[in-house]
Amino acid sequence: MAGDKYSILLPTYNERENLPIIIWLLVKYMNESNLDFEVIVIDDGSPDGTLNVAKQLQSIYGEDKIVLRPREKKLGLGTAYIHGIKHSTGNFIVIMDADLSHHPKFIPQFISKQKATNADIVTGTRYAGDGGVYGWDLKRKFISRGANFLTQILLWPGVSDITGSFRLYRKDVLSKLIEHCTSKGYVFQMEMIVRAKKFGFKIEEVPISFVDRFYGESKLGGSEIVQFAAGLLYLFATV
């Protein structure tokens, strides 16, 4: 539809090395596809100087393209999205990680899929079509596959990759889902899809390549696994 604008929400915490690369790639692929866009950087008080790097990038690409909306400290993914939506001017929202595990080249594919199907949500899948995971050890792959398998059995989400965090939403749909979501961290993305299905929103998938983060620490540890299991049971009981 003419006039569509895409607000890309980029929550960051200690992503100084990754941010210049991800921003360059976003600008490249969005411009090549002639898409109207803005990147909203939501930095949660990174001690490594991520915000200073973001300011330099803003001076290069322009304040209309790189919008800085920092917060003082880490307050969680859900609130980062609420914060980003509040400051966004697009009618579609893209959520993705800033650590280069999600390649911006897939965003035009998400948009094409949305236009072709009139979907409310397009989500990237590592587990269908040409999708895949690179750079994970066997344990990480096992945990992620296991999480998706358990979720399919208990919740029937109708989506092959429910824990992914690379998605395109209609802005009003994302706002409504966040309003109803109670989960934090690793479970948050899963709850978004489960609730979307319950509300009857149309969800489509695009196969993506997921590459483990280039710089910095991976965020998945034992506590996240426990959190996921608890969250899964909670959703099974309540949604």
C-alpha positions in Angstrom: 0.0 0.0 0.0 1.3 3.5 -0.9 2.4 5.5 2.1 3.5 2.5 4.2 6.4 3.4 6.6 8.4 0.9 8.6 9.8 1.7 12.0 12.6 -0.7 12.9 12.9 -1.1 16.7 16.5 -1.8 17.8 16.8 -2.4 21.6 20.5 -2.3 22.4 22.7 -3.1 25.4 26.5 -3.2 24.9 26.3 -3.4 21.1 29.0 -0.8 20.3 30.8 -3.1 17.8 27.7 -4.4 16.2 25.6 -1.2 15.8 27.6 0.5 12.9 27.3 -2.7 10.9 23.6 -3.4 11.5 22.7 0.2 10.8 24.7 0.3 7.6 23.0 -3.0 6.4 19.5 -1.7 7.4 20.0 1.6 5.4 21.4 -0.4 2.4 18.6 -2.9 2.1 15.7 -0.5 2.9 17.0 2.1 0.4 17.6 -0.6 -2.3 14.0 -1.6 -1.9 12.8 2.0 -2.0 11.1 1.6 1.4 10.2 4.5 3.7 11.8 3.7 7.1 13.3 4.8 10.4 15.5 3.0 12.9 14.6 3.6 16.5 17.6 2.8 18.7 16.5 2.1 22.3 19.7 1.9 24.3 19.3 0.8 28.0 22.2 2.6 29.5 24.9 0.6 27.9 28.2 1.1 29.8 30.3 0.4 26.7 29.4 3.6 24.9 26.8 2.2 22.5 24.8 5.5 22.7 27.8 7.5 21.7 28.2 5.3 18.6 24.5 5.7 17.9 24.9 9.5 18.0 27.8 9.3 15.5 25.6 7.1 13.2 22.8 9.6 13.5 25.0 12.4 12.3 26.0 10.3 9.3 22.5 9.0 8.2 20.3 11.8 9.5 18.0 12.3 12.5 15.0 11.3 10.3 16.5 7.8 9.7 18.2 7.1 13.0 16.0 8.1 16.0 17.6 7.8 19.4 15.3 7.0 22.3 17.6 5.9 25.1 16.6 4.8 28.6 18.6 5.0 31.8 18.9 1.3 32.6 17.8 -2.2 31.5 14.0 -2.4 31.8 13.2 -5.4 29.7 12.2 -6.2 26.1 8.5 -5.6 26.4 8.9 -2.1 27.8 11.6 -1.4 25.2 9.0 -2.1 22.5 6.3 0.0 24.2 8.9 2.8 24.4 9.8 2.4 20.7 6.2 2.2 19.5 5.4 5.5 21.4 8.1 7.3 19.4 7.6 5.5 16.0 6.0 7.3 13.0 5.5 4.1 10.9 2.3 2.1 10.5 4.4 -1.1 10.5 6.9 -2.1 13.1 10.0 -4.4 12.6 11.5 -6.0 15.7 14.9 -7.5 15.5 18.1 -8.0 17.5 21.0 -5.6 17.1 23.7 -8.3 17.4 23.8 -9.3 13.7 22.1 -12.6 14.3 19.2 -11.2 12.2 20.2 -10.1 8.7 18.4 -7.0 7.4 18.3 -8.5 3.9 15.2 -10.5 5.0 13.1 -7.4 5.9 12.1 -6.7 2.2 11.0 -10.3 2.0 8.9 -9.9 5.2 7.3 -6.8 3.6 6.6 -8.6 0.3 5.0 -11.5 2.1 2.9 -9.1 4.1 1.7 -7.3 1.0 1.0 -10.5 -0.8 -1.0 -12.1 2.0 -2.3 -9.0 3.9 -0.9 -10.6 7.1 -1.0 -8.8 10.5 2.4 -10.4 11.5 5.2 -11.9 9.4 7.7 -13.8 11.5 11.1 -15.2 10.5 11.5 -18.9 10.9 14.8 -20.9 11.4 12.9 -24.2 11.2 11.1 -24.2 7.8 12.0 -23.8 4.1 15.6 -22.6 3.6 15.8 -21.3 7.2 18.7 -22.4 9.4 20.9 -21.7 12.4 24.6 -21.1 12.2 27.3 -20.8 14.9 25.4 -22.6 17.7 26.7 -25.6 19.4 24.7 -28.8 19.7 23.4 -27.9 23.1 22.0 -24.5 22.0 20.3 -26.1 18.9 18.9 -28.9 21.1 17.4 -26.4 23.6 15.9 -24.2 20.9 14.5 -27.2 18.9 13.2 -28.7 22.1 11.5 -25.5 23.2 9.8 -25.2 19.8 8.8 -28.9 19.9 7.3 -28.6 23.4 5.4 -25.5 22.4 4.0 -27.1 19.3 2.6 -29.9 21.4 1.2 -27.8 24.2 0.0 -24.7 22.5 -0.5 -25.4 18.8 0.7 -22.0 17.7 0.5 -22.7 14.0 4.0 -21.2 13.6 7.2 -23.3 13.1 9.5 -21.0 15.1 7.8 -19.5 18.1 10.8 -18.3 20.0 12.2 -16.2 17.2 12.5 -12.4 17.6 12.7 -11.2 14.0 9.2 -10.0 13.0 7.1 -7.5 11.1 3.9 -6.3 12.8 1.1 -3.9 12.0 1.7 -1.2 14.6 -1.8 -1.5 16.1 -1.5 -5.3 16.3 1.8 -5.1 18.1 0.4 -2.5 20.6 -2.6 -4.7 21.4 -0.5 -7.8 21.9 2.0 -6.0 24.2 -0.9 -4.7 26.2 -2.0 -8.3 27.0 1.4 -9.9 27.4 2.7 -10.6 30.9 5.9 -12.5 30.2 9.5 -11.2 30.4 12.7 -12.2 28.6 12.9 -15.4 26.6 9.2 -16.2 26.9 8.0 -12.8 25.7 8.2 -13.6 22.0 6.4 -16.9 22.4 3.5 -15.3 24.3 3.2 -12.7 21.5 2.5 -15.4 18.9 0.2 -17.5 21.2 -1.9 -14.4 22.0 -1.9 -13.3 18.3 -3.4 -16.7 17.3 -6.0 -16.4 20.1 -7.0 -12.9 18.8 -7.3 -14.3 15.3 -4.6 -12.3 13.7 -3.2 -13.5 10.4 0.4 -14.8 10.8 2.8 -15.7 7.9 6.4 -17.0 8.0 9.5 -16.2 6.0 12.6 -18.6 6.2 15.7 -16.8 7.6 19.3 -17.7 8.4 20.1 -17.1 12.0 23.7 -16.4 12.8 25.0 -16.5 16.4 26.1 -13.1 17.6 29.4 -11.7 16.3 30.5 -9.7 19.3 29.6 -9.8 23.0 28.0 -12.3 25.3 25.2 -14.7 24.3 22.2 -14.1 26.5 20.9 -17.7 26.8 21.8 -19.4 30.1 20.3 -21.9 32.6 18.0 -19.3 34.1 16.5 -18.6 30.7 15.7 -22.3 30.2 14.0 -22.4 33.6 12.1 -19.2 32.7 11.0 -20.7 29.4 9.7 -23.9 31.0 7.7 -21.9 33.6 6.4 -19.5 30.9 5.3 -22.4 28.7 3.3 -23.9 31.5 1.8 -20.5 32.4 0.7 -20.0 28.8 -0.7 -23.5 28.6 -2.8 -22.9 31.7 -4.0 -19.4 30.9 -4.2 -18.6 27.2 
